[in-house]
Amino acid sequence: MTWNRDIEPSRLSAHARPLLRRLRSALVHPLSDPAHVPGHLVMGRETYGEPKVIVGEGDTRVVRIGAFCSIGTDVTFLVGGNHRTDWISTFPFRLVWRLPGALEDGHPATKGDIEVGNDVWFGRDALVLSGVRIGNGAVIAARAVVTKDVRPYAVVAGNPAREVRRRFSDADVERLEALRWWDWPLERISEAVPAGAAAGLRYPAPQMKSVYI
Ligand SMILES: CC(C)(COP(=O)(O)OP(=O)(O)OC[C@H]1O[C@@H](n2cnc3c(N)ncnc32)[C@H](O)[C@@H]1OP(=O)(O)O)[C@@H](O)C(=O)NCCC(=O)NCCS
């Protein structure tokens, strides 16, 4: 959110200037440093990347990301910050003007926490909105805008993100979900990775008892 530089404070009335100051302060400060906001982002083991979590004043929801996820550059999660489209105005009067009831009146709104499974790959610049759940093994395409849940091992793309295909057959997805290799001890995984590579394990892999990578 940026301050609209077209408005010249010196040209405003004395009455409007304090309001303008409060508005500017509210617009500039509610968004904290977006990367790794403490308390709003939990990442599982081995997951790498530096997602931005956009947290506005009054946003309490969190992003939970599982293990072994790959997060591309400039991936963003919006945990809230929804203005009220069901009110007469979407302008957050109480918050901006620091009126009684601010942050207790239902603004900002959210659709809930964001839950990401394990082994999910996020392409560059993906954006995920509040309340979304992304299943294990999913792929989020570059610049996808994810507004709805993504089922396990789906590849989703576009705005709004739609499933373009599933990585494996339904039966194999079930087997992978049951295998839950991401929960294995690291020693077991590290043994399985070179074994899998040496055996050229690729889909379809009869050796699903081992990780195929
Ligand atoms: C999604 C992705 C992995 C490709 O997956 P795929 O299963 O091989 O998909 P395909 O290339 O066969 O494309 C399938 C369909 O999705 C569309 N598509 C693919 N990527 C898309 C994207 N980023 N946005 C919109 N549509 C996309 C294709 O045009 C195609 O559409 P069609 O069926 O109408 O022809 C790849 O396009 C992508 O986005 N990679 C991310 C790369 C990246 O960001 N790397 C840096 C971070 S690690």
The ligand as a Gaussian input file, in Angstrom:
#p B3LYP/6-31G(d) Opt

LIG

0 1
 C        3.397000     -25.017000     -13.603000
 C        4.720000     -25.412000     -14.240000
 C        5.566000     -26.157000     -13.244000
 C        4.500000     -26.289000     -15.450000
 O        3.799000     -27.438000     -15.098000
 P        3.400000     -28.513000     -16.205000
 O        2.576000     -29.536000     -15.541000
 O        4.633000     -28.945000     -16.910000
 O        2.427000     -27.678000     -17.109000
 P        2.486000     -27.366000     -18.670000
 O        3.694000     -26.571000     -18.986000
 O        2.246000     -28.651000     -19.412000
 O        1.203000     -26.450000     -18.787000
 C       -0.097000     -26.931000     -18.530000
 C       -1.069000     -25.781000     -18.782000
 O       -0.864000     -24.792000     -17.768000
 C       -0.506000     -23.550000     -18.340000
 N        0.509000     -22.929000     -17.488000
 C        1.696000     -23.428000     -17.116000
 N        2.340000     -22.586000     -16.294000
 C        1.516000     -21.524000     -16.148000
 C        1.608000     -20.337000     -15.399000
 N        2.689000     -20.061000     -14.653000
 N        0.571000     -19.486000     -15.427000
 C       -0.532000     -19.746000     -16.191000
 N       -0.680000     -20.874000     -16.916000
 C        0.341000     -21.749000     -16.890000
 C        0.049000     -23.902000     -19.707000
 O       -0.058000     -22.831000     -20.604000
 C       -0.820000     -25.069000     -20.108000
 O       -2.063000     -24.577000     -20.514000
 P       -2.933000     -25.363000     -21.642000
 O       -3.281000     -26.680000     -21.046000
 O       -4.103000     -24.469000     -21.859000
 O       -2.029000     -25.506000     -22.828000
 C        5.483000     -24.192000     -14.777000
 O        4.727000     -23.609000     -15.833000
 C        5.760000     -23.140000     -13.729000
 O        4.985000     -22.234000     -13.473000
 N        6.961000     -23.290000     -13.099000
 C        7.420000     -22.404000     -12.088000
 C        8.849000     -21.997000     -12.441000
 C        9.385000     -21.070000     -11.412000
 O        8.719000     -20.166000     -10.951000
 N       10.652000     -21.275000     -11.064000
 C       11.330000     -20.421000     -10.102000
 C       11.078000     -20.839000      -8.713000
 S       11.786000     -22.410000      -8.291000

